[in-house]
Amino acid sequence: MKLRTILLLSLLFSLLQGPFLPPVLLEGLLVVLILSAGISNKVIMQLFLSGLIFDLVQSTQLGITSAIFVAIGLLVSLFREAIPFQRPGFAALLGFVVVVLRGKILFSSLSGVEALLSLILVFLLLNYILRPARDNRLEIR
């Protein structure tokens, strides 16, 4: 995805969370969408900037979300060969982990409902709307 698209999605998701949605819900989906493009310096920069947007809009400590997103991205790049990321189940589990980590670190709370909703949302989106291609990129069905 292009940087502008990712930044707009980050801004939209962060603005929706808080007044309309729980404070942690859509981060997992965003990280999975960014990481679906593969791991490169550009993707790490997109993760970092997305995290900064979330921190700025939600008035949390600046850089914490970026550190979480980049750490998850680097871990995924390390285990890219061992974990079949193109399967929706593994991608949904990754989204679940992102929501749990961010909720626990930033908000000192662990809401299982929000994490499960994120897991289901990512799984349904990847399984029924988007289809992982052979080279770990997403295609619309």
Secondary structure, DSSP 8 states (H G I E B T S, - for coil): --HHHHHHHHHHHHHHBTTTB-SSSSHHHHHHHHHTT--SHHHHHHHHHHHHHHHHHHT--TTHHHHHHHHHHHHHHHTTTTS-TTSHHHHHHHHHHHHHHHHHHHHS---HHHHHHHHHHHHHIIIIIEEE-TTS-EEE-
